[in-house]
Amino acid sequence: MKNYNRIYFSFLLLLPFVILAQDFKPETVLPKSLTKYKFGMSLDDFKKKNKLATDAQASTSFRTEYRQTKIGKDIKQVTYYFDAENNKPLYEMIIEFNDATGLDAHCSKKLGAPNDNEEWKWTTKEGYTFKAWRFGNSLVYALGLPSTEWGNEWNQ
């Protein structure tokens, strides 16, 4: 009986964390102008939805890059990273804000305080790690999809 109580109370303590992890959706932290681009969507689907992004010609053997300017009043440019294989899913966005004020406002509104040192980290309902971090006037959002540059490192 004592073991059952211990298991029951452990379950009750862990339940909120499991529910939060399963309910996280990356689009909830994106600027409104970018929510139509879903992490994991294929490059072909992205190109159908986004006629303004152009091939950055900076692709590597493991990823393809697209860039877009004129996103909104606070955003200077967005760089989208797609895996070079496996249906070429979108796995990272680098959002360059016009200035630190716009970046700070977005982080305060959408992300809150960092929960992983100076970064943000969540687990999606599919079990993948999703992270965000700042550098300069930019904010990086990345999903650790299998076979992408972050997948093996983050999802162990």
C-alpha positions as CSV (number, residue, x, y, z in Angstrom):
1,M,0.0,0.0,0.0
2,K,2.8,2.4,0.8
3,N,4.4,1.9,-2.6
4,Y,1.1,2.7,-4.3
5,N,0.8,5.9,-2.4
6,R,4.4,6.9,-3.4
7,I,3.7,6.1,-7.1
8,Y,0.4,8.0,-7.0
9,F,1.9,11.1,-5.4
10,S,4.9,11.0,-7.8
11,F,2.4,10.9,-10.7
12,L,0.5,13.9,-9.3
13,L,3.7,15.9,-9.0
14,L,4.9,15.1,-12.5
15,L,1.6,15.5,-14.3
16,P,1.7,19.3,-14.7
17,F,5.2,19.0,-16.3
18,V,4.1,16.3,-18.7
19,I,1.0,18.3,-19.7
20,L,3.0,21.5,-20.3
21,A,5.5,19.6,-22.4
22,Q,2.8,18.0,-24.5
23,D,0.9,21.2,-25.1
24,F,3.9,23.4,-26.3
25,K,3.6,24.5,-29.9
26,P,6.5,26.5,-31.4
27,E,4.2,28.9,-33.3
28,T,2.9,30.3,-30.0
29,V,6.3,32.1,-29.5
30,L,6.8,33.4,-33.0
31,P,6.0,36.9,-34.1
32,K,2.5,37.1,-35.6
33,S,3.8,37.6,-39.1
34,L,5.6,34.3,-39.0
35,T,3.1,32.0,-37.5
36,K,2.0,30.6,-40.8
37,Y,5.4,28.9,-41.2
38,K,5.3,25.7,-39.1
39,F,8.4,24.1,-37.9
40,G,8.7,20.8,-39.7
41,M,6.9,22.0,-42.9
42,S,8.7,21.0,-46.1
43,L,10.7,23.5,-48.2
44,D,8.1,22.9,-51.0
45,D,5.2,23.9,-48.8
46,F,7.1,26.9,-47.5
47,K,7.8,28.1,-51.0
48,K,4.1,27.8,-51.8
49,K,3.2,30.0,-48.7
50,N,6.1,32.4,-49.0
51,K,6.7,34.1,-52.4
52,L,9.0,36.7,-50.9
53,A,11.7,34.6,-49.4
54,T,14.7,34.0,-51.7
55,D,17.3,31.3,-51.8
56,A,20.2,32.7,-49.8
57,Q,22.8,30.8,-51.9
58,A,24.6,30.1,-48.6
59,S,23.5,26.5,-48.4
60,T,25.7,23.7,-47.0
61,S,25.7,20.0,-47.4
62,F,23.3,19.6,-44.5
63,R,21.0,22.6,-44.9
64,T,19.3,25.0,-47.3
65,E,18.8,28.6,-46.4
66,Y,16.2,31.1,-47.4
67,R,16.0,34.8,-46.5
68,Q,13.2,37.3,-46.3
69,T,13.1,41.0,-45.7
70,K,10.1,43.3,-45.1
71,I,8.5,41.0,-42.5
72,G,7.0,43.6,-40.3
73,K,7.7,46.9,-38.6
74,D,10.1,45.5,-36.0
75,I,11.8,42.8,-38.1
76,K,14.6,43.5,-40.5
77,Q,15.2,40.0,-41.9
78,V,14.4,36.3,-41.3
79,T,16.7,33.5,-42.3
80,Y,15.0,30.1,-42.6
81,Y,17.0,26.8,-42.3
82,F,15.7,23.6,-44.0
83,D,17.3,20.2,-43.7
84,A,19.0,19.2,-47.0
85,E,17.4,15.7,-46.8
86,N,14.2,13.9,-45.6
87,N,11.6,16.2,-47.2
88,K,13.6,19.2,-46.3
89,P,11.8,20.3,-43.1
90,L,12.0,23.8,-41.7
91,Y,13.9,23.5,-38.4
92,E,15.3,26.9,-37.6
93,M,14.5,30.6,-37.9
94,I,16.9,33.4,-37.2
95,I,14.9,36.6,-36.7
96,E,16.9,39.8,-37.0
97,F,15.1,42.7,-35.3
98,N,15.6,46.3,-36.3
99,D,17.0,47.1,-32.8
100,A,17.3,45.7,-29.3
101,T,14.1,47.5,-28.2
102,G,12.0,45.4,-30.6
103,L,13.8,42.2,-29.6
104,D,13.4,42.9,-25.9
105,A,9.7,43.7,-26.4
106,H,9.2,40.4,-28.3
107,C,11.1,38.3,-25.7
108,S,9.2,39.9,-22.8
109,K,5.8,39.3,-24.5
110,K,6.3,35.9,-26.0
111,L,9.0,34.1,-24.1
112,G,9.2,35.6,-20.6
113,A,12.3,34.9,-18.5
114,P,14.8,32.3,-19.8
115,N,14.2,28.8,-18.3
116,D,17.5,27.2,-19.4
117,N,20.4,29.5,-18.3
118,E,20.2,32.4,-20.7
119,E,18.1,30.5,-23.2
120,W,14.6,29.1,-23.5
121,K,13.9,25.4,-23.9
122,W,10.7,23.4,-24.3
123,T,9.7,19.9,-25.3
124,T,7.0,19.6,-28.1
125,K,4.1,17.2,-27.9
126,E,6.1,15.0,-30.3
127,G,8.9,14.8,-27.9
128,Y,11.4,17.1,-29.7
129,T,13.4,19.8,-28.0
130,F,12.7,23.3,-29.1
131,K,15.0,26.2,-28.1
132,A,15.4,29.9,-28.4
133,W,18.4,32.1,-27.8
134,R,19.5,35.7,-28.5
135,F,22.6,37.1,-30.1
136,G,23.0,40.7,-31.0
137,N,19.6,42.0,-32.3
138,S,18.6,38.5,-33.4
139,L,16.5,35.7,-31.9
140,V,17.0,32.1,-33.0
141,Y,14.3,29.5,-32.8
142,A,15.3,26.0,-33.5
143,L,13.6,22.6,-33.4
144,G,15.7,19.5,-32.8
145,L,14.1,17.4,-35.6
146,P,15.8,14.0,-36.2
147,S,18.5,14.2,-38.9
148,T,18.9,18.0,-38.6
149,E,22.0,19.6,-37.1
150,W,20.3,19.9,-33.7
151,G,18.3,16.6,-33.6
152,N,21.0,14.2,-32.5
153,E,22.5,16.6,-30.0
154,W,19.3,17.8,-28.3
155,N,17.0,14.7,-28.3
156,Q,19.2,12.1,-26.6
